[in-house]
Amino acid sequence: MEEAFDPEKARKELNELMIYKMPFGKFKGQRLIDLPVEYLLWFRRKGFPAGKLGNYMQIVLSQKGG
């Protein structure tokens, strides 16, 4: 059974995504939304991290046209 859409939960997740920072690597400390497309594309080829970080990186890449 599909979970009902919760606009409050969606708003909170979007707000979190906007401030979420890269926890490691060359761009450690930089907001995901500020990461270069090339860096996100590299992760798409190699495999995104598991969990929330990987999900958020995929969303950012899709919004940047990747």
Backbone bond lengths (Angstrom), bond angles and torsions (degrees), N, CA, C in turn:
res aa  C-N    CA-C-N  psi(-1)  N-CA   C-N-CA  omega(-1)  CA-C   N-CA-C  phi
1 M - - - 1.450 - - 1.524 109.32 -
2 E 1.317 116.17 133.25 1.461 121.45 -179.61 1.513 111.15 -73.32
3 E 1.329 113.92 142.94 1.458 120.32 176.52 1.525 108.33 -76.27
4 A 1.328 116.47 137.82 1.461 120.95 179.01 1.525 109.58 -67.24
5 F 1.331 116.31 144.08 1.459 121.07 178.02 1.521 109.46 -66.10
6 D 1.309 114.47 129.65 1.464 121.68 -179.99 1.527 107.70 -116.16
7 P 1.341 117.39 102.48 1.465 119.40 -176.40 1.531 113.32 -61.32
8 E 1.312 118.05 -32.40 1.464 120.76 179.15 1.538 110.25 -67.46
9 K 1.319 116.39 -42.19 1.472 120.56 177.75 1.526 109.92 -64.69
10 A 1.316 117.07 -42.36 1.464 121.33 179.16 1.523 110.75 -62.32
11 R 1.310 117.85 -41.09 1.461 122.35 179.22 1.523 110.45 -63.62
12 K 1.324 116.63 -43.65 1.467 120.53 179.51 1.524 111.29 -63.96
13 E 1.333 116.78 -42.05 1.462 120.57 178.87 1.524 111.25 -65.18
14 L 1.321 117.46 -40.81 1.464 121.01 178.03 1.525 110.35 -63.72
15 N 1.323 116.60 -43.28 1.468 119.93 177.73 1.524 110.74 -61.51
16 E 1.338 117.10 -40.79 1.454 120.30 178.89 1.525 110.58 -65.53
17 L 1.322 117.21 -43.35 1.453 120.97 179.89 1.525 110.71 -59.39
18 M 1.313 117.99 -37.10 1.463 121.98 -177.59 1.531 112.52 -65.57
19 I 1.326 117.77 -25.33 1.469 120.26 -178.07 1.527 113.07 -113.08
20 Y 1.325 117.14 -3.39 1.473 121.86 -176.33 1.523 109.28 -63.21
21 K 1.322 116.58 132.19 1.461 121.41 -177.31 1.519 111.52 -110.34
22 M 1.318 114.07 149.02 1.462 121.33 177.76 1.524 108.27 -65.87
23 P 1.344 117.45 123.23 1.460 119.75 -174.24 1.535 115.27 -85.76
24 F 1.339 117.85 -5.71 1.461 120.13 -176.63 1.517 110.06 -156.59
25 G 1.331 114.99 171.63 1.460 120.97 171.29 1.513 114.95 83.39
26 K 1.305 113.88 -167.83 1.459 123.60 -175.61 1.522 112.36 -56.36
27 F 1.312 117.31 -34.28 1.464 121.57 -176.41 1.530 112.28 -109.24
28 K 1.324 116.49 27.87 1.470 121.40 179.00 1.529 110.01 -53.25
29 G 1.339 115.17 131.63 1.460 121.04 178.55 1.513 114.72 89.21
30 Q 1.332 117.19 -9.41 1.459 120.68 179.33 1.532 109.20 -88.72
31 R 1.333 115.93 142.70 1.469 119.28 178.01 1.528 110.06 -63.13
32 L 1.327 115.99 142.38 1.467 120.43 -179.86 1.520 111.25 -56.87
33 I 1.327 116.64 -37.21 1.469 119.15 -177.61 1.526 112.10 -68.38
34 D 1.337 117.16 -13.57 1.463 120.99 178.91 1.527 112.92 -100.50
35 L 1.325 117.47 0.14 1.467 120.11 -179.53 1.529 110.22 -69.36
36 P 1.335 117.08 143.38 1.471 119.84 176.90 1.529 111.44 -65.31
37 V 1.311 115.48 144.29 1.466 121.07 179.16 1.524 110.35 -56.74
38 E 1.323 117.87 -39.19 1.462 121.50 -178.40 1.529 111.22 -59.60
39 Y 1.319 116.56 -37.97 1.462 121.88 178.73 1.529 110.28 -66.54
40 L 1.313 116.77 -43.38 1.467 121.28 178.49 1.526 110.98 -66.62
41 L 1.328 116.81 -38.02 1.461 120.24 177.28 1.521 111.14 -64.80
42 W 1.337 117.07 -36.66 1.461 120.89 176.55 1.528 109.67 -59.96
43 F 1.329 116.97 -44.10 1.466 120.36 178.41 1.523 111.14 -64.41
44 R 1.327 117.38 -37.22 1.460 119.39 178.31 1.529 110.35 -61.34
45 R 1.339 116.34 -39.82 1.470 119.76 178.55 1.527 111.68 -69.96
46 K 1.319 117.41 -41.92 1.465 122.19 -175.05 1.523 113.66 -86.85
47 G 1.329 115.93 -22.87 1.456 121.06 -177.92 1.517 110.95 115.63
48 F 1.302 115.77 122.84 1.463 120.46 178.27 1.521 109.53 -70.28
49 P 1.333 116.70 151.81 1.463 119.52 174.79 1.532 110.30 -60.00
50 A 1.309 115.80 157.65 1.466 120.44 177.80 1.518 110.23 -73.09
51 G 1.308 115.29 160.08 1.459 121.40 171.07 1.516 114.92 79.37
52 K 1.320 113.81 -156.50 1.461 122.60 -174.06 1.532 111.98 -58.94
53 L 1.335 116.99 -42.87 1.462 120.23 -179.03 1.522 111.07 -57.98
54 G 1.311 116.91 -49.91 1.463 120.63 179.93 1.523 112.48 -62.47
55 N 1.323 116.29 -41.06 1.465 120.16 178.17 1.518 111.05 -62.01
56 Y 1.336 115.84 -45.59 1.460 120.19 -179.76 1.529 111.11 -64.96
57 M 1.330 117.24 -39.50 1.465 120.00 178.95 1.530 110.58 -63.01
58 Q 1.322 117.03 -39.25 1.468 120.41 177.92 1.523 111.49 -64.98
59 I 1.319 116.75 -40.33 1.472 120.58 178.16 1.526 110.29 -63.80
60 V 1.329 116.45 -45.88 1.467 120.42 179.85 1.531 110.17 -60.39
61 L 1.325 116.60 -45.17 1.464 120.07 179.33 1.526 110.26 -60.43
62 S 1.308 117.87 -44.15 1.468 119.36 -178.90 1.530 111.27 -64.11
63 Q 1.321 117.38 -34.35 1.462 120.99 179.27 1.524 112.05 -74.20
64 K 1.328 116.51 -24.45 1.458 120.83 178.00 1.527 111.69 -87.82
65 G 1.320 116.40 1.84 1.458 121.10 176.98 1.511 115.18 88.45
66 G 1.332 116.28 17.90 1.467 120.26 -177.90 1.500 112.96 -90.73
